[in-house]
């Protein structure tokens, strides 16, 4: 065997070894990156699931798909398998792209209404995309609610303020996104903006505050709300004085 042949064989061996090492490095790096992001496999609705559809029927119809998401984007009660809900039925409409969570499912007798926690009531509000975290608020989400307006005793008085109204509010259901008309600019022309109706589980006291803060009173001092997603590590304080023109840049 000639010298050139030996050098060629050696070069091929080195190249093959280098390829293996590169593959191992890339594979380990990818695995490390995934571990760092804490990826979680969850069920997501592939098509709309109507109220009354059983979990087993939805599985058979191909209404579920398995997706991998960062844990930070996963709702706390999301399901990774349809087995826990196989014998249950959807008690609220589930729209494509929504994570499948246990609160959406129950017995057939619950399909005439929402699964409302004991001692609470269900309240619905309509919010645009920015006010509901660009559509990331989903059934099962926990939200903090901020209110905007004036803190004076009557409309037009006092200081314009943004404050935290309520925290740790559970979202029971989210309707489909629709286009609604809204005033745009000083000339009061209207534009179409995406909005959806969100249904919350609240106490009577919380419901009264939300209705007032949404500007539903005759001489409303507050005129709107923003929702913020919360997780187990979120820290908010309801008695915070909020932001206004006097302290905005302090």
Secondary structure, 3 states (H helix, E strand, C coil): CCHHHHHHHHHHHHHHHHHHHHHHHHHHHHHHHHHHHCEEEEEEECCCECCCCEHHHHHHCCCEEEEEEEHHHCCCCECCCCHHHCCCEECCCECCCCECEHHHEECHHHCCCCCCCCCCEEEEEEEECHHHHHHCCCCCCEEEEEEEEECCCCCCCCCEEEEEEEEEEEEEEECCCEEEEEEECCCCEEEEEEEEEEEEEECHHHHHHHHHHCCCCCCCCEEEEEEEEECCCCCCCCCCCCEECCCCCC
